[in-house]
Amino acid sequence: MKSVLGAIAICLSASIAHAWSPLVEATEAPGIIADEAPVILDIRSPSAYAAGHVEGAVNVPYNAWRGPEASPGALIDDAKLSLILSEAGVEPDVPVVVTYEGRGTLDFGSAARVYWTLKSAGVQRIAILNGGVRAWVAAGHPLDMAEGANFPSDLAFSFDPALQTGRQALARILKTGGPVTLLDARPATFFEGRKTHERAAAAGTLPGAKNLVHAVWFDGARLSVTPAGVMDELAKHQIDPSLPIVNFCNTGHWAATNWFVLSEIAGIATATLYPESWVGWTQADGKVAAK
């Protein structure tokens, strides 16, 4: 039997057309969920999920998507990727909505990194619930306590190299000085070398990198950005959107937000993510530039 929420959403969807977007507003989410029947992934902790979640969501905590403790931004292997996605019922042609807590800018980076992972794995339509579960509640929607479950998809997934710039590719870029923009998403204290991540082997940034702090896109806990706004911000920082853009941070978390905005909101197809980012680079004795 469908819940009251589901019944209301179905009635609304009969009269309202809901366009799919990489960012789904909480006010429109019930109708989109009713229209599209997506897999809903809740990436919060098990305890937060148990306290209440979007109806039908399955819990795959953010840590499951991350690399080892020594280098959290490193990619998980294809076997683990396949296990996570198949157990959650993810299939390439089934839409996915990612939900998170909605505490602020750092929290959004988790959803953006999972979005990037899903797109890299070949999922064709993905969306982030803008503002997360907190926005869902603020919009007047109820939370569900029942544990969600989907039929396993039993599919194999692998990362698409087109969406990433790996360590070796980055080393070639730095060696040849090719026409590319290296975009550091970290706060200025990291970019300028006044602060460093506990796992990084050095302070500083990549040679020639520009600093576009991930938090610039936010208004409180929400992402407030339009394609025109993105282009204005890039112009302000003298970044040419026609060139390849490699996004990095400490562990590929903040940088995922910049990648999401550039690639999915502004449609810059040449934007990529350096997943392991600064921590992985310095651990591998990459060349650094102190500011």
C-alpha atoms as an extended CHARMM CRD file, in Angstrom:
* protein
*
       291  EXT
         1         1  MET       CA              0.0000000000        0.0000000000        0.0000000000  PROA      1               0.0000000000
         2         2  LYS       CA              1.3690000000        3.3790000000       -0.9390000000  PROA      2               0.0000000000
         3         3  SER       CA              1.9320000000        5.9570000000        1.7890000000  PROA      3               0.0000000000
         4         4  VAL       CA             -0.0780000000        9.1670000000        1.9990000000  PROA      4               0.0000000000
         5         5  LEU       CA              3.0160000000       11.0180000000        0.7440000000  PROA      5               0.0000000000
         6         6  GLY       CA              3.2640000000        8.7350000000       -2.2740000000  PROA      6               0.0000000000
         7         7  ALA       CA             -0.4310000000        9.1460000000       -3.0930000000  PROA      7               0.0000000000
         8         8  ILE       CA             -0.2360000000       12.9330000000       -2.8890000000  PROA      8               0.0000000000
         9         9  ALA       CA              2.9040000000       12.9650000000       -5.0470000000  PROA      9               0.0000000000
        10        10  ILE       CA              1.2310000000       10.8300000000       -7.7060000000  PROA      10              0.0000000000
        11        11  CYS       CA             -1.7730000000       13.1610000000       -7.8130000000  PROA      11              0.0000000000
        12        12  LEU       CA              0.4710000000       16.1750000000       -8.1590000000  PROA      12              0.0000000000
        13        13  SER       CA              2.5640000000       14.5650000000      -10.8760000000  PROA      13              0.0000000000
        14        14  ALA       CA             -0.5500000000       13.9660000000      -12.9620000000  PROA      14              0.0000000000
        15        15  SER       CA             -0.9510000000       17.6990000000      -13.4760000000  PROA      15              0.0000000000
        16        16  ILE       CA              2.6110000000       19.0000000000      -13.1810000000  PROA      16              0.0000000000
        17        17  ALA       CA              5.5120000000       18.1960000000      -15.5010000000  PROA      17              0.0000000000
        18        18  HSD       CA              8.7440000000       17.7450000000      -13.5620000000  PROA      18              0.0000000000
        19        19  ALA       CA             11.9200000000       18.2250000000      -15.5610000000  PROA      19              0.0000000000
        20        20  TRP       CA             14.9470000000       16.2200000000      -14.4850000000  PROA      20              0.0000000000
        21        21  SER       CA             17.8300000000       18.3420000000      -13.2410000000  PROA      21              0.0000000000
        22        22  PRO       CA             21.1640000000       17.6300000000      -11.5120000000  PROA      22              0.0000000000
        23        23  LEU       CA             19.7610000000       19.6040000000       -8.5600000000  PROA      23              0.0000000000
        24        24  VAL       CA             16.3010000000       18.6640000000       -7.3070000000  PROA      24              0.0000000000
        25        25  GLU       CA             14.5600000000       21.1760000000       -5.0680000000  PROA      25              0.0000000000
        26        26  ALA       CA             12.8450000000       19.7480000000       -1.9990000000  PROA      26              0.0000000000
        27        27  THR       CA              9.5860000000       21.4140000000       -2.9720000000  PROA      27              0.0000000000
        28        28  GLU       CA              9.5290000000       19.4900000000       -6.2580000000  PROA      28              0.0000000000
        29        29  ALA       CA             11.1310000000       16.2530000000       -5.1030000000  PROA      29              0.0000000000
        30        30  PRO       CA              7.9740000000       14.2520000000       -4.2450000000  PROA      30              0.0000000000
        31        31  GLY       CA              6.5580000000       14.7910000000       -7.7280000000  PROA      31              0.0000000000
        32        32  ILE       CA              9.8510000000       13.9030000000       -9.4010000000  PROA      32              0.0000000000
        33        33  ILE       CA             10.1690000000       10.7730000000       -7.2740000000  PROA      33              0.0000000000
        34        34  ALA       CA              6.6350000000        9.7480000000       -8.2210000000  PROA      34              0.0000000000
        35        35  ASP       CA              7.2810000000       10.4260000000      -11.9220000000  PROA      35              0.0000000000
        36        36  GLU       CA             10.6770000000        8.8080000000      -12.2150000000  PROA      36              0.0000000000
        37        37  ALA       CA             10.7510000000        6.0780000000       -9.5240000000  PROA      37              0.0000000000
        38        38  PRO       CA             14.4790000000        6.6550000000       -8.9030000000  PROA      38              0.0000000000
        39        39  VAL       CA             16.8490000000        4.7960000000       -6.6570000000  PROA      39              0.0000000000
        40        40  ILE       CA             17.2270000000        7.0940000000       -3.6320000000  PROA      40              0.0000000000
        41        41  LEU       CA             20.6320000000        6.9170000000       -1.9800000000  PROA      41              0.0000000000
        42        42  ASP       CA             20.9890000000        8.2950000000        1.5530000000  PROA      42              0.0000000000
        43        43  ILE       CA             24.7180000000        8.8020000000        2.1900000000  PROA      43              0.0000000000
        44        44  ARG       CA             24.4350000000        9.8180000000        5.8550000000  PROA      44              0.0000000000
        45        45  SER       CA             25.5460000000        7.7250000000        8.8000000000  PROA      45              0.0000000000
        46        46  PRO       CA             23.4380000000        4.6850000000        9.7400000000  PROA      46              0.0000000000
        47        47  SER       CA             22.2660000000        6.4350000000       12.9080000000  PROA      47              0.0000000000
        48        48  ALA       CA             21.1330000000        9.5440000000       11.0120000000  PROA      48              0.0000000000
        49        49  TYR       CA             19.3820000000        7.3590000000        8.4510000000  PROA      49              0.0000000000
        50        50  ALA       CA             17.6230000000        5.3540000000       11.1720000000  PROA      50              0.0000000000
        51        51  ALA       CA             16.3320000000        8.5630000000       12.7560000000  PROA      51              0.0000000000
        52        52  GLY       CA             14.3960000000        9.3520000000        9.5830000000  PROA      52              0.0000000000
        53        53  HSD       CA             14.9410000000        9.5200000000        5.8270000000  PROA      53              0.0000000000
        54        54  VAL       CA             13.1840000000       10.1140000000        2.5330000000  PROA      54              0.0000000000
        55        55  GLU       CA             10.7320000000        7.2980000000        1.9720000000  PROA      55              0.0000000000
        56        56  GLY       CA             12.2640000000        4.4400000000        0.0050000000  PROA      56              0.0000000000
        57        57  ALA       CA             15.8610000000        5.6090000000        0.4250000000  PROA      57              0.0000000000
        58        58  VAL       CA             18.5840000000        3.0200000000        0.9300000000  PROA      58              0.0000000000
        59        59  ASN       CA             21.5100000000        3.8230000000        3.1800000000  PROA      59              0.0000000000
        60        60  VAL       CA             25.0070000000        3.7590000000        1.6800000000  PROA      60              0.0000000000
        61        61  PRO       CA             27.1340000000        5.9090000000        4.0450000000  PROA      61              0.0000000000
        62        62  TYR       CA             29.6500000000        8.2570000000        2.4860000000  PROA      62              0.0000000000
        63        63  ASN       CA             32.6180000000        6.4130000000        3.9670000000  PROA      63              0.0000000000
        64        64  ALA       CA             31.7430000000        3.4040000000        1.8050000000  PROA      64              0.0000000000
        65        65  TRP       CA             32.4800000000        5.4750000000       -1.3010000000  PROA      65              0.0000000000
        66        66  ARG       CA             35.8850000000        6.6620000000       -0.0710000000  PROA      66              0.0000000000
        67        67  GLY       CA             39.4160000000        5.3050000000       -0.3040000000  PROA      67              0.0000000000
        68        68  PRO       CA             41.6150000000        4.0820000000        2.5690000000  PROA      68              0.0000000000
        69        69  GLU       CA             42.2080000000        6.1600000000        5.6860000000  PROA      69              0.0000000000
        70        70  ALA       CA             45.7000000000        7.0980000000        4.5150000000  PROA      70              0.0000000000
        71        71  SER       CA             44.3260000000        8.6230000000        1.2920000000  PROA      71              0.0000000000
        72        72  PRO       CA             40.5260000000        9.0170000000        1.4720000000  PROA      72              0.0000000000
        73        73  GLY       CA             40.2620000000       10.5530000000       -1.9730000000  PROA      73              0.0000000000
        74        74  ALA       CA             41.7660000000        7.5360000000       -3.7500000000  PROA      74              0.0000000000
        75        75  LEU       CA             39.3340000000        5.6180000000       -5.9290000000  PROA      75              0.0000000000
        76        76  ILE       CA             37.7780000000        2.4420000000       -4.6040000000  PROA      76              0.0000000000
        77        77  ASP       CA             38.4230000000       -0.5060000000       -6.8980000000  PROA      77              0.0000000000
        78        78  ASP       CA             35.9140000000       -1.6760000000       -9.4870000000  PROA      78              0.0000000000
        79        79  ALA       CA             34.9520000000       -4.7220000000       -7.3990000000  PROA      79              0.0000000000
        80        80  LYS       CA             33.9280000000       -2.5600000000       -4.4430000000  PROA      80              0.0000000000
        81        81  LEU       CA             32.2260000000       -0.0590000000       -6.7440000000  PROA      81              0.0000000000
        82        82  SER       CA             30.2110000000       -2.8700000000       -8.3310000000  PROA      82              0.0000000000
        83        83  LEU       CA             29.2830000000       -4.3050000000       -4.9450000000  PROA      83              0.0000000000
        84        84  ILE       CA             28.0530000000       -0.9620000000       -3.5790000000  PROA      84              0.0000000000
        85        85  LEU       CA             26.0020000000       -0.0940000000       -6.6350000000  PROA      85              0.0000000000
        86        86  SER       CA             24.5620000000       -3.5430000000       -7.2740000000  PROA      86              0.0000000000
        87        87  GLU       CA             23.4920000000       -4.0020000000       -3.6420000000  PROA      87              0.0000000000
        88        88  ALA       CA             21.7760000000       -0.6060000000       -3.7430000000  PROA      88              0.0000000000
        89        89  GLY       CA             19.8860000000       -1.6110000000       -6.8890000000  PROA      89              0.0000000000
        90        90  VAL       CA             21.6180000000        0.9090000000       -9.1170000000  PROA      90              0.0000000000
        91        91  GLU       CA             21.4290000000        0.3720000000      -12.8730000000  PROA      91              0.0000000000
        92        92  PRO       CA             22.8100000000        2.6370000000      -15.6180000000  PROA      92              0.0000000000
        93        93  ASP       CA             19.3880000000        3.5090000000      -17.0640000000  PROA      93              0.0000000000
        94        94  VAL       CA             17.5670000000        3.9650000000      -13.7310000000  PROA      94              0.0000000000
        95        95  PRO       CA             17.6620000000        7.5060000000      -12.3090000000  PROA      95              0.0000000000
        96        96  VAL       CA             19.2850000000        8.1010000000       -8.9270000000  PROA      96              0.0000000000
        97        97  VAL       CA             18.6660000000       10.8140000000       -6.3360000000  PROA      97              0.0000000000
        98        98  VAL       CA             21.4100000000       11.4020000000       -3.7490000000  PROA      98              0.0000000000
        99        99  THR       CA             20.3300000000       12.6540000000       -0.3310000000  PROA      99              0.0000000000
       100       100  TYR       CA             22.6050000000       13.9510000000        2.4180000000  PROA      100             0.0000000000
       101       101  GLU       CA             22.1350000000       15.8440000000        5.6840000000  PROA      101             0.0000000000
       102       102  GLY       CA             22.2840000000       19.4190000000        4.3690000000  PROA      102             0.0000000000
       103       103  ARG       CA             24.4520000000       20.9490000000        7.0810000000  PROA      103             0.0000000000
       104       104  GLY       CA             26.4740000000       23.1860000000        4.7650000000  PROA      104             0.0000000000
       105       105  THR       CA             29.2220000000       23.4640000000        2.1760000000  PROA      105             0.0000000000
       106       106  LEU       CA             31.3370000000       20.5640000000        3.4150000000  PROA      106             0.0000000000
       107       107  ASP       CA             28.3020000000       18.3200000000        3.5240000000  PROA      107             0.0000000000
       108       108  PHE       CA             27.3680000000       19.0990000000       -0.0760000000  PROA      108             0.0000000000
       109       109  GLY       CA             30.8160000000       17.9410000000       -1.1750000000  PROA      109             0.0000000000
       110       110  SER       CA             29.9080000000       14.4270000000       -0.0290000000  PROA      110             0.0000000000
       111       111  ALA       CA             26.8650000000       14.3750000000       -2.2890000000  PROA      111             0.0000000000
       112       112  ALA       CA             28.8720000000       15.8470000000       -5.1840000000  PROA      112             0.0000000000
       113       113  ARG       CA             31.5920000000       13.1960000000       -4.8370000000  PROA      113             0.0000000000
       114       114  VAL       CA             28.9680000000       10.4230000000       -4.8420000000  PROA      114             0.0000000000
       115       115  TYR       CA             27.2990000000       12.0600000000       -7.8560000000  PROA      115             0.0000000000
       116       116  TRP       CA             30.6650000000       12.0860000000       -9.6540000000  PROA      116             0.0000000000
       117       117  THR       CA             31.1980000000        8.4210000000       -8.7480000000  PROA      117             0.0000000000
       118       118  LEU       CA             27.7880000000        7.4510000000      -10.0990000000  PROA      118             0.0000000000
       119       119  LYS       CA             28.3320000000        9.3550000000      -13.3370000000  PROA      119             0.0000000000
       120       120  SER       CA             31.8060000000        7.8410000000      -13.6810000000  PROA      120             0.0000000000
       121       121  ALA       CA             30.1970000000        4.4130000000      -13.2760000000  PROA      121             0.0000000000
       122       122  GLY       CA             27.8510000000        5.0670000000      -16.1990000000  PROA      122             0.0000000000
       123       123  VAL       CA             24.6210000000        6.0550000000      -14.4560000000  PROA      123             0.0000000000
       124       124  GLN       CA             22.8230000000        8.2360000000      -16.9630000000  PROA      124             0.0000000000
       125       125  ARG       CA             20.5440000000       10.4100000000      -14.8290000000  PROA      125             0.0000000000
       126       126  ILE       CA             21.5660000000       11.5490000000      -11.3670000000  PROA      126             0.0000000000
       127       127  ALA       CA             20.3460000000       14.3260000000       -9.1060000000  PROA      127             0.0000000000
       128       128  ILE       CA             21.2520000000       15.7420000000       -5.7150000000  PROA      128             0.0000000000
       129       129  LEU       CA             18.4550000000       16.7430000000       -3.3460000000  PROA      129             0.0000000000
       130       130  ASN       CA             19.3780000000       20.4070000000       -2.9440000000  PROA      130             0.0000000000
       131       131  GLY       CA             19.7530000000       21.2140000000        0.7400000000  PROA      131             0.0000000000
       132       132  GLY       CA             19.5330000000       17.5510000000        1.6970000000  PROA      132             0.0000000000
       133       133  VAL       CA             17.2420000000       15.9940000000        4.2660000000  PROA      133             0.0000000000
       134       134  ARG       CA             17.0570000000       19.2620000000        6.1860000000  PROA      134             0.0000000000
       135       135  ALA       CA             15.5640000000       20.9840000000        3.1560000000  PROA      135             0.0000000000
       136       136  TRP       CA             13.1670000000       18.0650000000        2.7220000000  PROA      136             0.0000000000
       137       137  VAL       CA             11.9010000000       18.5350000000        6.2770000000  PROA      137             0.0000000000
       138       138  ALA       CA             11.7910000000       22.3300000000        5.9170000000  PROA      138             0.0000000000
       139       139  ALA       CA              9.5510000000       21.8630000000        2.8580000000  PROA      139             0.0000000000
       140       140  GLY       CA              7.0340000000       20.0660000000        5.0610000000  PROA      140             0.0000000000
       141       141  HSD       CA              7.6890000000       16.5090000000        3.8800000000  PROA      141             0.0000000000
       142       142  PRO       CA              7.6290000000       13.6550000000        6.4170000000  PROA      142             0.0000000000
       143       143  LEU       CA             10.5100000000       11.3210000000        7.1890000000  PROA      143             0.0000000000
       144       144  ASP       CA             10.2460000000        7.5540000000        7.0420000000  PROA      144             0.0000000000
       145       145  MET       CA             11.6980000000        5.1400000000        9.5990000000  PROA      145             0.0000000000
       146       146  ALA       CA             11.4120000000        1.9020000000        7.6210000000  PROA      146             0.0000000000
       147       147  GLU       CA             14.6430000000        0.5480000000        6.1700000000  PROA      147             0.0000000000
       148       148  GLY       CA             14.6460000000        0.8610000000        2.4030000000  PROA      148             0.0000000000
       149       149  ALA       CA             15.7430000000       -1.9680000000        0.1220000000  PROA      149             0.0000000000
       150       150  ASN       CA             15.9820000000       -2.4830000000       -3.6250000000  PROA      150             0.0000000000
       151       151  PHE       CA             16.4100000000       -5.5950000000       -5.7300000000  PROA      151             0.0000000000
       152       152  PRO       CA             20.1790000000       -6.0790000000       -6.3410000000  PROA      152             0.0000000000
       153       153  SER       CA             21.1190000000       -5.2200000000       -9.8930000000  PROA      153             0.0000000000
       154       154  ASP       CA             23.9010000000       -7.8330000000      -10.1970000000  PROA      154             0.0000000000
       155       155  LEU       CA             25.8630000000       -5.6680000000      -12.6320000000  PROA      155             0.0000000000
       156       156  ALA       CA             29.5590000000       -4.8730000000      -12.9690000000  PROA      156             0.0000000000
       157       157  PHE       CA             30.6400000000       -1.2400000000      -12.9170000000  PROA      157             0.0000000000
       158       158  SER       CA             33.9240000000        0.5240000000      -13.5840000000  PROA      158             0.0000000000
       159       159  PHE       CA             35.1720000000        4.1170000000      -13.5330000000  PROA      159             0.0000000000
       160       160  ASP       CA             35.1060000000        6.0900000000      -16.7620000000  PROA      160             0.0000000000
       161       161  PRO       CA             38.5740000000        7.6560000000      -17.1560000000  PROA      161             0.0000000000
       162       162  ALA       CA             37.1010000000       10.5550000000      -19.1540000000  PROA      162             0.0000000000
       163       163  LEU       CA             35.7730000000       12.2210000000      -16.0080000000  PROA      163             0.0000000000
       164       164  GLN       CA             39.0240000000       12.0960000000      -14.0740000000  PROA      164             0.0000000000
       165       165  THR       CA             42.6150000000       13.2180000000      -14.2780000000  PROA      165             0.0000000000
       166       166  GLY       CA             44.8840000000       10.6890000000      -12.6080000000  PROA      166             0.0000000000
       167       167  ARG       CA             48.2880000000       11.1870000000      -11.0330000000  PROA      167             0.0000000000
       168       168  GLN       CA             50.2680000000       10.1860000000      -14.1130000000  PROA      168             0.0000000000
       169       169  ALA       CA             48.1940000000       12.4030000000      -16.3920000000  PROA      169             0.0000000000
       170       170  LEU       CA             48.6710000000       15.2820000000      -13.9880000000  PROA      170             0.0000000000
       171       171  ALA       CA             52.4180000000       14.7000000000      -13.9310000000  PROA      171             0.0000000000
       172       172  ARG       CA             52.4660000000       14.8960000000      -17.7480000000  PROA      172             0.0000000000
       173       173  ILE       CA             50.4850000000       18.1430000000      -17.6390000000  PROA      173             0.0000000000
       174       174  LEU       CA             52.9450000000       19.6960000000      -15.2220000000  PROA      174             0.0000000000
       175       175  LYS       CA             55.9080000000       18.4630000000      -17.2410000000  PROA      175             0.0000000000
       176       176  THR       CA             54.6710000000       19.7390000000      -20.6000000000  PROA      176             0.0000000000
       177       177  GLY       CA             52.9150000000       22.8650000000      -19.3310000000  PROA      177             0.0000000000
       178       178  GLY       CA             49.9860000000       22.1570000000      -21.6190000000  PROA      178             0.0000000000
       179       179  PRO       CA             46.9550000000       24.4480000000      -21.9550000000  PROA      179             0.0000000000
       180       180  VAL       CA             44.9990000000       23.4030000000      -18.8880000000  PROA      180             0.0000000000
       181       181  THR       CA             43.6280000000       25.0710000000      -15.7500000000  PROA      181             0.0000000000
       182       182  LEU       CA             44.4440000000       23.5190000000      -12.3860000000  PROA      182             0.0000000000
       183       183  LEU       CA             41.7050000000       24.6170000000      -10.0140000000  PROA      183             0.0000000000
       184       184  ASP       CA             42.2880000000       24.3390000000       -6.2630000000  PROA      184             0.0000000000
       185       185  ALA       CA             38.9660000000       24.2230000000       -4.3770000000  PROA      185             0.0000000000
       186       186  ARG       CA             40.4750000000       24.5750000000       -0.8990000000  PROA      186             0.0000000000
       187       187  PRO       CA             40.2370000000       27.6120000000        1.3810000000  PROA      187             0.0000000000
       188       188  ALA       CA             43.0700000000       30.1270000000        1.0230000000  PROA      188             0.0000000000
       189       189  THR       CA             44.8760000000       28.8730000000        4.1300000000  PROA      189             0.0000000000
       190       190  PHE       CA             45.5540000000       25.5640000000        2.3470000000  PROA      190             0.0000000000
       191       191  PHE       CA             46.1730000000       27.1150000000       -1.0560000000  PROA      191             0.0000000000
       192       192  GLU       CA             48.7250000000       29.5280000000        0.4000000000  PROA      192             0.0000000000
       193       193  GLY       CA             50.4880000000       26.8070000000        2.3930000000  PROA      193             0.0000000000
       194       194  ARG       CA             49.6130000000       28.2210000000        5.8190000000  PROA      194             0.0000000000
       195       195  LYS       CA             47.6960000000       25.0690000000        6.6760000000  PROA      195             0.0000000000
       196       196  THR       CA             47.8840000000       21.4720000000        5.5120000000  PROA      196             0.0000000000
       197       197  HSD       CA             45.7980000000       18.3160000000        5.7140000000  PROA      197             0.0000000000
       198       198  GLU       CA             46.8960000000       15.8460000000        8.3780000000  PROA      198             0.0000000000
       199       199  ARG       CA             47.5220000000       13.1910000000        5.7200000000  PROA      199             0.0000000000
       200       200  ALA       CA             49.4080000000       15.4330000000        3.3060000000  PROA      200             0.0000000000
       201       201  ALA       CA             53.2050000000       15.1460000000        3.1460000000  PROA      201             0.0000000000
       202       202  ALA       CA             53.6770000000       18.8480000000        2.3340000000  PROA      202             0.0000000000
       203       203  ALA       CA             51.9240000000       22.1910000000        2.3370000000  PROA      203             0.0000000000
       204       204  GLY       CA             51.1980000000       24.3120000000       -0.7360000000  PROA      204             0.0000000000
       205       205  THR       CA             49.4510000000       23.7470000000       -4.0310000000  PROA      205             0.0000000000
       206       206  LEU       CA             50.1410000000       22.4740000000       -7.5390000000  PROA      206             0.0000000000
       207       207  PRO       CA             52.4160000000       24.6800000000       -9.6890000000  PROA      207             0.0000000000
       208       208  GLY       CA             50.3630000000       27.2150000000      -11.6010000000  PROA      208             0.0000000000
       209       209  ALA       CA             47.1030000000       26.3910000000       -9.8330000000  PROA      209             0.0000000000
       210       210  LYS       CA             44.3410000000       28.9470000000       -9.3670000000  PROA      210             0.0000000000
       211       211  ASN       CA             42.2170000000       29.1470000000       -6.2310000000  PROA      211             0.0000000000
       212       212  LEU       CA             38.4260000000       28.9110000000       -6.6090000000  PROA      212             0.0000000000
       213       213  VAL       CA             37.1090000000       28.0450000000       -3.1500000000  PROA      213             0.0000000000
       214       214  HSD       CA             34.2210000000       25.5680000000       -3.2430000000  PROA      214             0.0000000000
       215       215  ALA       CA             32.1450000000       27.6280000000       -0.7980000000  PROA      215             0.0000000000
       216       216  VAL       CA             31.7080000000       30.4420000000       -3.3330000000  PROA      216             0.0000000000
       217       217  TRP       CA             28.6890000000       28.6530000000       -4.8210000000  PROA      217             0.0000000000
       218       218  PHE       CA             26.6800000000       28.4750000000       -1.6110000000  PROA      218             0.0000000000
       219       219  ASP       CA             24.0060000000       30.4670000000        0.1320000000  PROA      219             0.0000000000
       220       220  GLY       CA             23.8420000000       28.9450000000        3.5970000000  PROA      220             0.0000000000
       221       221  ALA       CA             23.3250000000       25.1860000000        3.3160000000  PROA      221             0.0000000000
       222       222  ARG       CA             21.9960000000       25.4140000000       -0.2370000000  PROA      222             0.0000000000
       223       223  LEU       CA             23.6880000000       25.6090000000       -3.5940000000  PROA      223             0.0000000000
       224       224  SER       CA             22.6020000000       28.8100000000       -5.3090000000  PROA      224             0.0000000000
       225       225  VAL       CA             24.1400000000       28.9300000000       -8.7610000000  PROA      225             0.0000000000
       226       226  THR       CA             23.1500000000       29.4340000000      -12.3820000000  PROA      226             0.0000000000
       227       227  PRO       CA             25.1940000000       28.9010000000      -15.5730000000  PROA      227             0.0000000000
       228       228  ALA       CA             25.5020000000       32.6840000000      -15.9380000000  PROA      228             0.0000000000
       229       229  GLY       CA             26.7020000000       32.9430000000      -12.3500000000  PROA      229             0.0000000000
       230       230  VAL       CA             29.3170000000       30.2630000000      -12.9590000000  PROA      230             0.0000000000
       231       231  MET       CA             30.6780000000       32.0870000000      -15.9810000000  PROA      231             0.0000000000
       232       232  ASP       CA             30.8050000000       35.3510000000      -14.0370000000  PROA      232             0.0000000000
       233       233  GLU       CA             32.8040000000       33.6480000000      -11.2870000000  PROA      233             0.0000000000
       234       234  LEU       CA             35.2130000000       32.0810000000      -13.7740000000  PROA      234             0.0000000000
       235       235  ALA       CA             35.7250000000       35.4410000000      -15.4560000000  PROA      235             0.0000000000
       236       236  LYS       CA             36.4150000000       37.0380000000      -12.0780000000  PROA      236             0.0000000000
       237       237  HSD       CA             39.1520000000       34.4590000000      -11.4450000000  PROA      237             0.0000000000
       238       238  GLN       CA             40.4330000000       34.7140000000      -15.0440000000  PROA      238             0.0000000000
       239       239  ILE       CA             39.6910000000       31.0710000000      -15.8200000000  PROA      239             0.0000000000
       240       240  ASP       CA             39.1130000000       30.1590000000      -19.4590000000  PROA      240             0.0000000000
       241       241  PRO       CA             36.1680000000       27.6930000000      -19.6170000000  PROA      241             0.0000000000
       242       242  SER       CA             37.2660000000       26.5670000000      -23.0930000000  PROA      242             0.0000000000
       243       243  LEU       CA             40.3770000000       24.9100000000      -21.6210000000  PROA      243             0.0000000000
       244       244  PRO       CA             40.4150000000       21.6120000000      -19.7190000000  PROA      244             0.0000000000
       245       245  ILE       CA             39.8810000000       22.2120000000      -16.0000000000  PROA      245             0.0000000000
       246       246  VAL       CA             41.3530000000       19.8130000000      -13.4380000000  PROA      246             0.0000000000
       247       247  ASN       CA             39.6430000000       20.1940000000      -10.0600000000  PROA      247             0.0000000000
       248       248  PHE       CA             41.4700000000       19.1730000000       -6.8900000000  PROA      248             0.0000000000
       249       249  CYS       CA             41.4940000000       19.8530000000       -3.1460000000  PROA      249             0.0000000000
       250       250  ASN       CA             42.8390000000       17.7910000000       -0.2290000000  PROA      250             0.0000000000
       251       251  THR       CA             41.0160000000       14.5070000000       -0.8450000000  PROA      251             0.0000000000
       252       252  GLY       CA             38.7160000000       15.1230000000       -3.8140000000  PROA      252             0.0000000000
       253       253  HSD       CA             35.7920000000       16.2230000000       -1.6440000000  PROA      253             0.0000000000
       254       254  TRP       CA             35.6120000000       20.0190000000       -1.9610000000  PROA      254             0.0000000000
       255       255  ALA       CA             36.8350000000       19.6720000000       -5.5460000000  PROA      255             0.0000000000
       256       256  ALA       CA             33.8180000000       17.4890000000       -6.3390000000  PROA      256             0.0000000000
       257       257  THR       CA             31.6200000000       20.5110000000       -5.6550000000  PROA      257             0.0000000000
       258       258  ASN       CA             33.5790000000       22.6350000000       -8.1470000000  PROA      258             0.0000000000
       259       259  TRP       CA             33.4510000000       19.8030000000      -10.6920000000  PROA      259             0.0000000000
       260       260  PHE       CA             29.6940000000       19.4400000000      -10.1780000000  PROA      260             0.0000000000
       261       261  VAL       CA             29.0440000000       23.1400000000      -10.6920000000  PROA      261             0.0000000000
       262       262  LEU       CA             31.2910000000       23.4290000000      -13.7540000000  PROA      262             0.0000000000
       263       263  SER       CA             30.3060000000       20.1700000000      -15.4200000000  PROA      263             0.0000000000
       264       264  GLU       CA             26.6830000000       19.6430000000      -14.4380000000  PROA      264             0.0000000000
       265       265  ILE       CA             25.3670000000       23.1980000000      -13.9640000000  PROA      265             0.0000000000
       266       266  ALA       CA             27.4580000000       25.1340000000      -16.4970000000  PROA      266             0.0000000000
       267       267  GLY       CA             27.9040000000       22.2400000000      -18.9280000000  PROA      267             0.0000000000
       268       268  ILE       CA             31.7020000000       22.5060000000      -19.2120000000  PROA      268             0.0000000000
       269       269  ALA       CA             32.4450000000       19.0470000000      -20.6060000000  PROA      269             0.0000000000
       270       270  THR       CA             36.2220000000       19.3800000000      -20.1740000000  PROA      270             0.0000000000
       271       271  ALA       CA             35.9930000000       19.6930000000      -16.3840000000  PROA      271             0.0000000000
       272       272  THR       CA             37.5230000000       16.6800000000      -14.6240000000  PROA      272             0.0000000000
       273       273  LEU       CA             38.2840000000       15.6320000000      -11.0530000000  PROA      273             0.0000000000
       274       274  TYR       CA             41.6640000000       14.6110000000       -9.6600000000  PROA      274             0.0000000000
       275       275  PRO       CA             40.2150000000       12.1310000000       -7.1310000000  PROA      275             0.0000000000
       276       276  GLU       CA             43.1120000000       11.5890000000       -4.7120000000  PROA      276             0.0000000000
       277       277  SER       CA             44.0070000000       15.2870000000       -4.8760000000  PROA      277             0.0000000000
       278       278  TRP       CA             46.6680000000       16.9590000000       -2.7410000000  PROA      278             0.0000000000
       279       279  VAL       CA             47.0340000000       14.2000000000       -0.1480000000  PROA      279             0.0000000000
       280       280  GLY       CA             47.6540000000       11.5390000000       -2.7930000000  PROA      280             0.0000000000
       281       281  TRP       CA             49.9220000000       13.8180000000       -4.7970000000  PROA      281             0.0000000000
       282       282  THR       CA             52.2040000000       14.6950000000       -1.8900000000  PROA      282             0.0000000000
       283       283  GLN       CA             52.3060000000       11.1320000000       -0.6000000000  PROA      283             0.0000000000
       284       284  ALA       CA             53.6060000000       10.1250000000       -4.0310000000  PROA      284             0.0000000000
       285       285  ASP       CA             56.3540000000       12.7820000000       -3.8650000000  PROA      285             0.0000000000
       286       286  GLY       CA             54.6960000000       15.0020000000       -6.4420000000  PROA      286             0.0000000000
       287       287  LYS       CA             56.2220000000       18.3680000000       -7.0860000000  PROA      287             0.0000000000
       288       288  VAL       CA             54.7400000000       21.0930000000       -4.8970000000  PROA      288             0.0000000000
       289       289  ALA       CA             54.6940000000       24.8620000000       -4.9930000000  PROA      289             0.0000000000
       290       290  ALA       CA             54.5860000000       26.7060000000       -1.6950000000  PROA      290             0.0000000000
       291       291  LYS       CA             52.7490000000       30.0140000000       -1.8410000000  PROA      291             0.0000000000
